Amino acid sequence: MLSIAAQIAQELSCREAQVNAAVELLDSGSTVPFIARYRKEVTGGLDDAQLRTLEERLVYLRELEDRRQTVLKSIEEQGKMTDELRKQIITADTKTRLEDIYLPYKPKRRTKAMIAREAGLEPLADALYADPTLDPQTEAARFLNEEAGITDAAAALEGAKHILIERFAENAELVGGLRDMMWTDGFLTSAVIDGKQETGSKFADYFDHREPIQKAPSHRALAMFRGRDEGVLRLALVHRNDPENPRDPGPAERKIAAFTGIIDKGRAADKWLVEVVRWTWKVKLSGHIEMDLMGRLRDAAEEEAIRVFAANLKDLLLLAPAGMRPTLGLDPGFRTGVKVAVVDATGKLVETATIYPHEPQRQWDAALAVLGALTMKHKVELVAIGNGTAGRETERLAMELIRKLPDYRLTKVVVNEAGASVYSASAYASKELPGVDVSLRGAASIGRRLQDPLAELVKIEPKSIGVGQYQHDVSQTKLARALDGVVEDAVNAVGVDLNTASAPLLSRVAGLSERLAENIVSHRDANGPFSSRKDLLNVSGVGPKTFEQCAGFLRIRNGTQPLDTSSVHPEAYPVVQRILKAANTNIDGLIGNVAILRPLRPEQFTDDTFGVPTVADILKELEKPGRDPRPEFKTATFMEGVEKVSDLKPGMVLEGTVTNVANFGAFVDIGVHQDGLIHISALADGFVKDPRDVVKAGDVVKVKVLEVDLKRNRIALTRRMSDEPGPKEDRPRSAAPSGVGREKTTGAGRTGADRATGTGKPAMAPKPAAAKPQKQDMGSLADAFARAGWKTK
């Protein structure tokens, strides 16, 4: 049996020594970002993704080992341990396998088999199983026991049957083989519960659905589970070769018979034994295995949904910042008006207003006057417009403002406002913006989100940022853990300004908790800006270990130590001193001086603590200290005059911003309050396995409109300019390469249907049009639209 470290090393394709080193660091309290950045020599260069996987598997395998020891102790205490059994337990590599082995020995309530054994019926079961030529009635008559309630042969045979059923159903090898068979050849079926057709109409495409369980994609599986949980659908697992007549033996019963050696040769006990086999499957194992595999499917579906959410969240967090410039934040609205907030170059809210340029008030000129005055007063450079209701109309207002104030060179940007309302109503927003109306806080958040998406988004619970699919249907604990890891990695990859960062942003820095982040802000407020990283040690609760973990990710501008602006860790400052000595210059002459830095070789400056990887990172950082790894800021330009879905025409070529990426394609905001879908088959000219290989949230893309469905408010887009627009029946089949398709589920946020029902959950994904998925045209773009639940702003 491999050790935990050896097993993880095998899974990560790395050396066991690397795993052991990483485990030791994790156990000592080091964080993943710190290990990935500053302990490359120790771990052999394991990156943050590998370390996250290592950390997750370490927890699982340690839990498995703890359970293994419990099982061993339990069986030892029962006096039933054998060398073979011990070997099976020690080599069990999953929790499921371990529980299968333990099942016969697991303390349980009295079963029918136990009662039958107590009545002395086990010899009868053994005799009939060993010698099927024996007559069951004759043999059973020998085991009557009125005191135990065995008054006739039928009762004796019933008890003997339960003994064999339990024996077979607790055989780990048999159960494991049946589970594997049903996973490989099983079909997940769903059917509507009688009387639920109308109330459960949103699940109509799953009223009669069937597909291989191991191939069911995440979004469809989660949709069916939701339908079951809401009492609309009945789910079942069947074998692909199950007979039409339920009395005929199916593949599972035949496998049990073969495993137990039971064959119907017409002997006296054969019919009774065949019935034992049938009951073993129908009564004891089929439900158990179905529950196991449904759980396995749900776990896999959840894992994929969480992976998609995490990937999209990472892209959103690492969107290019527009920069800390005075910004006008506009939270659009019709009847309630457009909320206006001006934030200065530090993100501080300096003034607010409410204007009513749209229906029903239509105070256009007055609104322009207010915006113009605010722009001139605060020297505004950026205009951030929320992409919700009245967003395009408000964008038109901003465009007129820009035309009227040409000297200010204003830049307008439509900002994804997902989660802004969550921030506005939060306790932190109340503390950060005391006395400011909730709606105006949203405008301030929109403005700051343009300045620095990462710094603002960390104030919102990650799962409230709608870039996932079926996020409400997955384990919230697993989702929170995964998303917290994404936020932590993103924040530490960018770095944090110690003197301007909010407490929520600081709390995401490696080694800092919410309490320590609050302490840092309180210390800063009381004593003024930090002049150097080492001053952190004066903050209550920050000790040497915390300092070690966080210092390298914190930045101090214009402090006493120039290296504090960089990602060079204070522990490595002596390395920089050696570099300065070798280069015969001072720190000001070294930083950013490519002519001096490029000829230097990392090997010149290594020692027992800092090897080539760390020194190479230091030299690279000295070239551009504190550089931001996020891309250059750019925005999509929406076409003038195209403001609602009815303005779209097939064939139009537009710019848009990718708002969400799912397994079946990407959603794009093209400025009409309704995201369009680029099906996976239309994302590129060649084969695309994963949409995120070619696009990610925040990308600016050029798209062509293929089809507009006004009735259902759906927009079909393509990135392939050669694709012919028009209804699906008129488009060439080549527009959807065979084998590329993915079924569509919900986009981020709530759909119109969701708002109507008040569920607060993403719309469910319908099933494929055909009952049997293997006969579908999986590459059909138009079919995906027919199955789609659409993102609506």
Long-range contacts (C-beta under 8 A, 24 or more apart in sequence): 1-90, 1-91, 4-58, 4-61, 4-62, 4-65, 7-57, 7-61, 7-93, 8-54, 8-57, 8-58, 8-61, 11-53, 11-57, 12-46, 12-50, 12-53, 12-54, 14-44, 14-46, 14-50, 15-44, 17-44, 18-43, 18-44, 18-46, 19-54, 22-46, 22-51, 22-54, 23-54, 23-58, 26-54, 26-55, 26-58, 29-545, 29-549, 30-549, 31-488, 31-510, 31-511, 31-549, 32-485, 32-488, 32-489, 32-510, 33-488, 33-489, 33-492, 33-493, 33-510, 33-553, 34-510, 34-511, 34-548, 34-549, 34-552, 37-492, 37-552, 37-553, 37-567, 37-617, 38-552, 38-569, 38-571, 38-572, 38-614, 40-611, 40-613, 40-614, 40-617, 41-610, 41-611, 41-613, 41-614, 45-613, 48-489, 52-485, 52-489, 63-95, 64-92, 64-94, 64-95, 64-98, 67-95, 67-98, 68-92, 68-98, 71-98, 71-101, 71-102, 71-105, 74-102, 74-105, 74-106, 74-107, 75-102, 75-105, 78-105, 80-105, 88-172, 96-179, 96-292, 97-172, 97-176, 100-172, 100-175, 100-176, 101-172, 103-170, 103-172, 103-175, 104-170, 111-162, 111-166, 112-159, 112-162, 112-166, 113-162, 113-163, 113-165, 113-166, 113-167, 115-159, 116-158, 116-159, 116-160, 116-162, 116-163, 117-163, 118-148, 119-143, 119-145, 119-148, 119-149, 119-150, 119-159, 120-145, 120-148, 121-150, 121-156, 121-159, 121-160, 121-163, 122-160, 122-163, 124-156, 124-157, 124-159, 124-160, 125-160, 125-161, 125-163, 125-164, 125-167, 128-160, 128-269, 128-272, 128-273, 129-164, 129-273, 131-269, 132-262, 132-265, 132-267, 132-268, 132-269, 132-270, 132-273, 133-267, 133-268, 133-269, 134-268, 134-269, 135-268, 135-269, 136-268, 136-269, 136-272, 157-272, 161-272, 161-275, 161-276, 161-279, 164-273, 164-276, 164-280, 165-276, 165-279, 165-280, 165-283, 165-284, 166-284, 168-256, 168-259, 168-260, 168-276, 168-277, 168-280, 168-284, 169-280, 169-284, 169-285, 169-288, 171-259, 173-259, 174-255, 174-256, 174-259, 174-260, 175-285, 175-288, 175-289, 177-255, 177-259, 178-252, 178-255, 178-256, 178-285, 178-289, 179-289, 179-292, 179-293, 181-239, 181-251, 181-252, 181-255, 182-213, 182-237, 182-239, 182-252, 182-289, 182-290, 182-293, 183-213, 183-214, 183-293, 183-296, 184-214, 185-239, 185-240, 185-241, 185-251, 186-212, 186-213, 186-214, 186-237, 186-238, 186-239, 186-240, 186-293, 187-211, 187-212, 187-213, 187-237, 187-238, 187-239, 187-240, 188-212, 188-213, 188-216, 188-221, 188-224, 188-235, 188-236, 188-237, 188-297, 189-235, 189-236, 189-237, 189-238, 190-224, 190-227, 190-228, 190-233, 190-234, 190-235, 190-236, 190-767, 191-233, 191-234, 191-236, 192-232, 192-233, 192-234, 193-231, 193-232, 193-233, 193-234, 196-231, 196-232, 199-232, 200-227, 200-230, 200-231, 200-232, 200-233, 202-753, 202-757, 202-763, 202-764, 203-227, 203-230, 203-232, 203-233, 203-764, 204-766, 205-766, 205-767, 205-768, 205-769, 205-787, 206-233, 206-766, 206-767, 207-233, 208-771, 209-767, 209-771, 210-771, 210-772, 210-773, 211-768, 211-772, 211-773, 212-240, 212-773, 212-774, 213-237, 213-293, 213-297, 215-773, 216-297, 216-301, 217-301, 217-304, 217-663, 217-664, 217-742, 217-743, 218-300, 218-301, 218-302, 218-304, 218-305, 218-308, 218-469, 218-470, 218-663, 219-301, 219-305, 219-469, 219-470, 219-662, 219-663, 219-664, 219-743, 219-744, 219-745, 219-746, 219-765, 220-743, 220-745, 220-765, 220-767, 221-297, 221-298, 221-300, 221-301, 222-298, 222-301, 222-302, 222-305, 222-469, 222-470, 222-473, 222-474, 222-745, 222-765, 223-470, 223-745, 223-764, 223-765, 223-766, 223-767, 225-298, 225-301, 225-473, 226-470, 226-473, 226-761, 226-764, 227-764, 235-294, 236-290, 237-289, 237-290, 237-293, 237-294, 249-274, 249-277, 249-278, 250-281, 252-281, 252-285, 252-286, 253-277, 253-278, 253-281, 256-280, 256-281, 256-285, 301-470, 301-474, 302-473, 302-474, 302-475, 302-478, 303-478, 304-663, 305-468, 305-469, 305-470, 305-471, 305-473, 305-474, 306-468, 306-474, 306-478, 306-479, 306-482, 306-483, 307-482, 308-468, 308-469, 308-661, 308-662, 308-663, 309-463, 309-467, 309-468, 309-469, 309-471, 309-479, 309-482, 309-483, 310-482, 310-483, 310-485, 310-486, 311-661, 311-692, 311-696, 312-467, 312-468, 312-660, 312-661, 312-696, 312-697, 312-748, 313-462, 313-465, 313-467, 313-468, 313-483, 313-486, 313-487, 314-486, 314-489, 314-490, 315-661, 315-696, 315-697, 315-698, 316-416, 316-453, 316-457, 316-465, 316-467, 316-697, 316-698, 317-453, 317-454, 317-457, 317-458, 317-486, 317-487, 317-490, 317-491, 318-454, 318-490, 318-493, 318-494, 318-629, 318-630, 318-631, 318-698, 319-453, 319-454, 319-630, 319-631, 319-697, 319-698, 320-630, 320-631, 320-632, 320-633, 320-634, 320-698, 321-451, 321-452, 321-453, 321-454, 321-628, 321-630, 321-633, 322-382, 322-411, 322-413, 322-450, 322-451, 322-633, 323-451, 323-633, 324-451, 324-452, 325-381, 325-382, 325-451, 326-378, 326-379, 326-380, 326-381, 326-382, 327-380, 327-381, 327-382, 327-383, 327-384, 327-447, 327-448, 327-450, 327-451, 328-371, 328-374, 328-375, 328-380, 328-382, 328-383, 328-384, 328-447, 329-384, 329-386, 329-443, 329-444, 329-445, 329-446, 329-447, 329-448, 329-450, 330-383, 330-384, 330-385, 330-386, 330-394, 330-398, 330-443, 330-446, 331-386, 331-388, 331-417, 331-420, 331-439, 331-440, 331-442, 331-443, 331-446, 332-385, 332-386, 332-388, 332-389, 332-390, 332-391, 332-393, 332-394, 333-358, 333-388, 333-389, 333-390, 334-358, 334-359, 334-360, 334-389, 334-390, 335-359, 335-360, 336-439, 337-361, 338-367, 338-390, 338-394, 338-397, 339-439, 339-440, 339-442, 339-443, 340-370, 340-371, 340-374, 340-440, 340-443, 341-440, 341-441, 341-443, 341-444, 341-446, 341-447, 342-374, 342-378, 342-380, 342-447, 343-444, 343-447, 343-448, 343-451, 344-378, 346-500, 347-448, 347-451, 347-452, 347-455, 347-500, 349-433, 349-436, 349-444, 350-378, 351-377, 351-378, 352-436, 352-437, 352-440, 352-443, 352-444, 354-439, 354-440, 357-393, 357-394, 357-397, 358-390, 358-393, 358-394, 364-397, 367-397, 368-397, 368-400, 368-401, 368-404, 371-397, 371-398, 371-401, 372-401, 372-404, 372-405, 375-401, 375-405, 375-408, 375-410, 376-405, 376-408, 379-408, 380-408, 380-410, 381-408, 381-409, 381-410, 381-411, 382-410, 382-411, 382-412, 382-413, 382-447, 382-450, 382-451, 383-410, 383-411, 383-412, 383-413, 384-413, 384-415, 384-446, 384-447, 384-449, 384-450, 385-412, 385-413, 385-414, 385-415, 385-446, 386-414, 386-415, 386-417, 386-420, 386-442, 386-443, 386-446, 387-414, 387-415, 387-416, 387-417, 387-669, 387-673, 387-793, 388-417, 388-673, 388-793, 389-673, 389-793, 391-671, 391-673, 391-793, 392-638, 392-643, 392-644, 392-671, 392-672, 392-673, 393-643, 395-638, 395-671, 396-643, 399-640, 411-635, 413-450, 413-635, 414-635, 414-636, 414-638, 414-657, 414-669, 414-671, 415-446, 415-449, 415-450, 416-449, 416-657, 416-659, 416-669, 417-442, 417-445, 417-446, 417-449, 418-465, 418-466, 418-467, 418-748, 418-749, 419-457, 419-460, 419-464, 419-465, 419-466, 420-445, 420-446, 420-449, 422-460, 422-461, 422-464, 423-456, 423-459, 423-460, 426-459, 426-460, 428-459, 428-503, 428-504, 429-459, 432-459, 432-502, 454-490, 454-491, 454-494, 454-505, 454-630, 455-501, 455-502, 455-505, 458-487, 458-491, 458-502, 458-504, 458-505, 458-508, 459-502, 459-504, 459-505, 462-486, 462-487, 466-660, 466-748, 466-749, 466-750, 467-659, 467-660, 467-697, 467-748, 468-748, 468-762, 469-662, 469-663, 469-745, 469-746, 469-747, 469-762, 470-745, 470-746, 470-761, 470-762, 471-762, 472-760, 472-761, 472-762, 473-761, 491-553, 492-553, 493-629, 494-628, 494-629, 494-630, 495-553, 495-554, 495-555, 495-567, 495-626, 495-628, 496-553, 496-554, 496-555, 497-554, 497-555, 497-556, 497-557, 498-524, 498-530, 498-533, 498-536, 498-554, 498-555, 498-556, 499-524, 499-529, 499-530, 499-556, 499-557, 509-550, 509-553, 509-554, 510-549, 510-550, 510-553, 511-545, 511-546, 511-547, 511-548, 511-549, 511-550, 512-546, 512-549, 512-550, 515-541, 516-541, 516-542, 516-546, 529-556, 530-556, 530-559, 531-556, 531-559, 531-560, 532-556, 532-559, 532-560, 532-561, 532-564, 533-559, 533-561, 533-564, 533-570, 534-570, 555-626, 562-587, 562-588, 562-591, 562-625, 563-587, 563-625, 565-625, 565-626, 566-591, 566-621, 566-622, 566-625, 566-626, 567-617, 567-621, 567-625, 567-626, 568-618, 568-621, 568-622, 568-625, 572-610, 572-614, 572-618, 575-605, 575-607, 575-610, 575-614, 575-615, 575-618, 576-618, 576-622, 578-605, 579-605, 579-618, 579-619, 579-622, 590-622, 591-622, 591-625, 592-622, 592-623, 592-624, 592-625, 594-623, 597-622, 597-623, 598-623, 634-700, 635-700, 636-669, 636-671, 636-700, 636-701, 638-670, 638-671, 639-671, 642-670, 642-671, 642-672, 643-671, 643-672, 644-672, 644-673, 645-672, 645-673, 645-674, 645-708, 645-710, 645-713, 645-715, 646-710, 647-672, 648-672, 648-705, 648-708, 648-715, 649-705, 649-708, 650-705, 650-706, 650-707, 650-708, 650-725, 650-726, 651-704, 651-705, 651-725, 652-704, 652-705, 653-702, 653-703, 653-704, 653-705, 653-721, 654-702, 654-703, 654-704, 654-705, 655-700, 655-701, 655-702, 655-703, 656-700, 656-701, 656-703, 656-717, 657-698, 657-699, 657-700, 657-701, 658-695, 658-696, 658-697, 658-698, 658-699, 658-700, 658-701, 659-697, 659-747, 659-748, 659-791, 660-697, 660-747, 660-748, 660-791, 661-691, 661-692, 661-695, 661-696, 661-697, 662-691, 662-742, 662-744, 662-745, 662-747, 663-690, 663-691, 663-742, 664-691, 664-741, 664-742, 664-743, 664-744, 664-745, 664-784, 665-691, 665-742, 665-744, 665-784, 666-691, 666-695, 667-747, 667-748, 667-791, 668-701, 668-703, 668-717, 669-793, 670-703, 670-715, 670-717, 672-715, 673-792, 673-793, 674-713, 674-714, 674-715, 674-790, 674-791, 674-792, 674-793, 675-715, 675-747, 675-790, 675-791, 675-792, 675-793, 676-703, 676-705, 676-715, 676-716, 676-717, 677-714, 677-715, 677-716, 677-717, 677-744, 677-747, 677-784, 677-785, 677-788, 677-790, 678-703, 678-717, 678-718, 678-719, 679-716, 679-718, 679-736, 679-741, 679-742, 679-744, 679-781, 679-784, 679-785, 680-740, 680-741, 680-742, 681-735, 681-736, 681-737, 681-740, 681-741, 681-779, 681-780, 681-781, 682-706, 682-717, 682-718, 682-719, 682-720, 682-723, 682-735, 682-736, 682-781, 683-719, 684-719, 684-720, 685-720, 687-737, 687-739, 687-740, 688-740, 691-742, 706-731, 706-735, 706-781, 707-782, 707-785, 709-785, 712-790, 713-752, 713-790, 713-792, 714-785, 714-788, 714-790, 716-781, 716-782, 716-785, 718-781, 727-782, 728-780, 728-781, 728-782, 728-783, 728-785, 729-782, 731-781, 731-782, 735-781, 736-777, 736-779, 736-780, 736-781, 736-782, 737-779, 738-777, 738-778, 738-779, 739-778, 739-779, 740-778, 740-779, 741-777, 741-778, 741-779, 741-780, 741-781, 741-783, 741-784, 742-778, 742-784, 743-767, 743-768, 743-784, 743-787, 744-784, 744-785, 744-787, 744-788, 744-789, 745-788, 745-789, 746-789, 746-790, 746-791, 747-789, 747-790, 747-791, 748-791, 749-791, 749-792, 749-793, 750-792, 751-789, 751-790, 751-791, 751-792, 752-792, 753-789, 762-789, 763-789, 763-790, 764-789, 765-789
